[in-house]
Amino acid sequence: MANIMIRRNDKGYVFYMPKRDIEDSILSMEFDTPEKWGGEIRLGNGGVYFIEPQAAPARLPISVRAKRLDGVE
Amino acid sequence: MAALTREETEALIQEVLEVYPEKARKDRAKHIMVNDVSLESSKKCITSNRKSLPGVMTMRGCAYAGSKGVVWGPIKDMISISHGPIGCGQYARGGRRNYYVGTTGIDSFCEINFTSDFQEKDIVFGGDKKLAKLISEIEMLFPLNKGISIQSECPVGLIGDDIEAVAKKAAVEIGKPVVPVRCEGFRGVSQSLGHHIANDSVRDWILSNRDGQAFEKTPYDVAILGDYNIGGDAWASRILLEEMGLRVVAQWSGDGTLAEMENTPNVKLNLLHCYRSMNYISRHMEEKYGIPWMEYNFFGPTKIAESLRAIAAHFDDHIKEGAERVIAKYTPLMNEVIAKYKPRLQGKKVMLYVGGLRPRHVVGAYEDLGMEVVGTGYEFAHNDDYDRTIKEMGDATLIYDDATGHELDEFVKAMKPDLIGSGIKEKYVFHKMGVPFRQLHSWDYSGPYHGYDGFAIFARDMDLTLNNPCWGLLKAPWSKAAQEEQKLVA
């Protein structure tokens, strides 16, 4: 589990992990509705992380806990 | 143009790496790439932010250098204690030329080395008591200080001193912020982690100090982040922003004060010059206070105009007009500068090897002068820096990460640049090789180089260095005579 920050730029969601200083675009997010948000996210660098599905945050960026499932660290 | 093709550059890299043992060669090969502007991400081509190889000569610094030297040191009304043996603070004192307005020793303290001067007994019995005593002494001798930061050096972490406890106690006693910074030099692979640690300590101990207090806002408040006022850089940037109608609330951290930093959460936009050293705090402010941040580049008229317009785009028409007015005002001046120096510098090749932002930021300034950057590299960048660099550099140029002494020497011998821009550690090596050299860390005791005013100085300095007659006098008279004799014989 690691703390990550999700923000939005003009192209979509951006993933950032402060600890490892990894910044990458989020290609897909499993759930992206106001009620359910999160789940499996896939990054541009091939990484796959999991965020506990939750209500969509009122404001971005937001720091959440995420679990690495696959791909490069 | 004598620039190398892609194949030639690749062959050069192989040739240079040839001397290493196999394991080292494999590792170093990952840190050097030939640029391909079509790439979106640098990850597949270059590895960065990894531990330097033992045995090679690296130019990197340590976490303490990143925290004390870069982020905390320039805050003028705070006292940064170098907590540990005396050398770290003394040999880094004043080296970065962070200019400030103030009376040193009365209300400003950047130039003074405050240290706990660890001795053997402090290592054996711990240095906490000494630190507490030091803080109360500082408070007595320099009552106008606004706060104290404790910059740990290696031994403090090794012996496990509890500087946080001392800091908390002292803060209550003196009624000012006392910030413990765990930036021991052995942490991380380079100064980069020191920046991160320093940002985190600002976040934890400084940033929220004035939350909820009244602050007279305007819709045009901005903060300059990651400008360390080297040779007056931040001032040259600040006047442009003020001229276009913005109000600069804070400078982080060149010529900056503690109050400015505490007021930063009230701004409308954070302007980030050195992305590498201050992106952490920008991201935090974006999340906590909803302040957007943007990177800008104030090197060279082309990039300045681009940046001013990009900054103005965050505000209303009043600021947009202001940006156009500023650009229009300075364009004739800049055209004069370019007309004067471009003929003298046109077509010259430059190689760079600097720290966090300049390997990509100054490319535009050189291009404005008709020069070409043939190779660039960072001491301590991460991959997001290289992602940004790929777009700035020409195709098939050389990019190197954490270059070693050997690699730099060989690249310079093969590529024969007309000018090298790097730091003090490289300077005299290249001077002895007879290559014109400018320090791009401290501007070689000149500056500012930011902003329109800075560009005029930048152009003059590059001309002074490159076209200096001394480069023709480097050969000893006898070796010259021998050469000429040989020529005559032939």
HADDOCK unambig.tbl for C-alpha pairs under 7 A between the chains (distance, minus, plus):
assign (segid A and resid 23 and name CA) (segid B and resid 384 and name CA) 6.81 0.50 0.50
assign (segid A and resid 60 and name CA) (segid B and resid 287 and name CA) 6.69 0.50 0.50
assign (segid A and resid 61 and name CA) (segid B and resid 286 and name CA) 6.76 0.50 0.50
assign (segid A and resid 61 and name CA) (segid B and resid 287 and name CA) 4.97 0.50 0.50
assign (segid A and resid 62 and name CA) (segid B and resid 287 and name CA) 5.97 0.50 0.50
